[in-house]
Amino acid sequence: TGALPAGTYNVGEERAYSFDEYLDVLAAASALTPTVVRVGESEIAARSYFPFRDLDLVLDVTRLRACELEESPSLSEGMRETWRWFSRQGLPADEPTGQEREWRQHPPVSRQVLERSG
């Protein structure tokens, strides 16, 4: 493989993943089953917590593909490799944000807990 011409390149897949699809990929990579807590907009303003929630972002990888490099790993493969690396290094501790600590101590009244099976 030769050197890439100077410039900025987006690295990724040419498709978008829904939130649930992304969770499925992470669950499969880690062999864990997440607990998904769905909360209505009236209890927690999602945009204040995750500002890009209402946007569908797909990186344009055309410039990188034009360089005819060998195929890069899929999101699933990349997540599995990343999980293995973190597992060997020691997984980071669960360090929730101040807002997450508050939610854990005082969950919204109308929350619905959904168990997702992988």
Secondary structure, DSSP 8 states (H G I E B T S, - for coil): -----SS----S-SS---HHHHHHHHHHHHT---EEEE--TTTS-HHHHSTTTT-------HHHHTTT------HHHHHHHHHHHHHHH--------HHHHHHHHS--TT-EEEE---
